[in-house]
C-alpha cells in the first residue's frame, strides 16, 4: 500500500459520532432535567400503569418534553446550531431513554424513598 492510499482512505469504516447517544448521555447526567422532567414522567407512567405493558413505543412519547428540553440545554452548551434537532432525532432519543430506563422504572429504582 502506498502512503497516498493510506491517507486517502475514506472514513466510512470508522465509527461515526452518534448524536443520539451523546444527547441521551447528556440528559441522563443532568440533575436539573431529572428533577424537573424525568421524575414527573416516571411518576405519571407508574400512575397510569403504562410501564407494566413493557412497550417501548408506548412509553417513549412520555419522554418528549424531557428530550426537547435536554436538546435545548445541550444546544446551548455545545453546538449553537439551530434546526439540527429533527422530529426523527427527538423520537430516537426518547426511545433510547425509554429502553434504558424501563427496567429501572419497573423495579422501583426511581420511587421516592421513605426517610
N, C-alpha and C positions, 0 to 999 in steps of 0.2 A: 504494500500500500504506500502510495506517495504521501508526503506530508500535506500536499494540497488537498488530496482526497480526505485525509483525516480531519482537516479543519473545515472543509466544505460540507461535511455530512449534515443532513437535515436532523433537526431535533425532534422528529416525530416519535422516536423510540424512548425519549426521556419523559419522565413523569411531568405532567403539566400542573401548574398551580391550580388548585381546586378552591374556588371561591366559596362553594357550599360548605366544605369542611372548615375553611378558615372562619367564616361568619358564624357557623354553628359553635365552634370552639370559643369564639369571642363572646357569644351570647351566654354560653354555659358558664363562663368565668366572670361575668359581670354581676356583682351583688345587687346593684340597683334594679337591673332588669328582672332579676329573680324575685326580689321583694315586691316590686310594683306590678309585674305582669305574669311571671311564671307561676308563682304560688296561688294566685287567684284562679288561674286556669285549671290547675290541678284540683283545687277545691271544687270548682264547678263541674269538672269531669267526674269526680267521685260522687258528687251530689246527684248528677244525672245518671250515674252508673254506666256511663259510656265505656269506661275502661274495662269493664267486665266482658265486653264483647270482643276484645282483642283485635279490633280492626284499626290498623294504622291510618287507612284512608278516612275513617270516620273521626279519628282523634286529631289528625294533623291540622284541619281547619281551625281548631280551637287555639292554635298557636299563632294565628295570623297576625294579631296585634303585637305580640311579643317579637315576632320576626321583623315586622315593619319597623318597630322602634329600635330593635337591635341593629338593623341595617342603617337606619338614620344615624345612630350613635357611631357605628363602625365607619360610616362615610365621613363624619366629622373628624374622627380621629386619624384615619389613614388615607382615604382616597381623594376626597373632594371632587368627585366626578358625578355629575347629575345624570339621571336616567340610565344608570347602569344596572338597576335592580328591576328586572322584568318580572312579570307575574309568575312566569315559569320558575324563575330562580327562587322567588319567595316561597312557592309551593314546595320546591325541593328541600329548602332549608327547614320548613315546617315539618315535612315528612321525616327528615333525618332526626330532628329533635324528638318527634313522637316515637320513632323506632328506638331511640336511645333511652328515653325516659319511661316508656310504658311499663317495663318490668318493675322499675323502682316505684312508680305510682301505685301499681297493684300491690306491692309488698308493704306499702305504708311508709316508705322512706321519707316522704315529704309531709307527712302528717305532723301537726303540732305535738310537741312532747309535753307531757304533764310535768309540772315542777315538783 
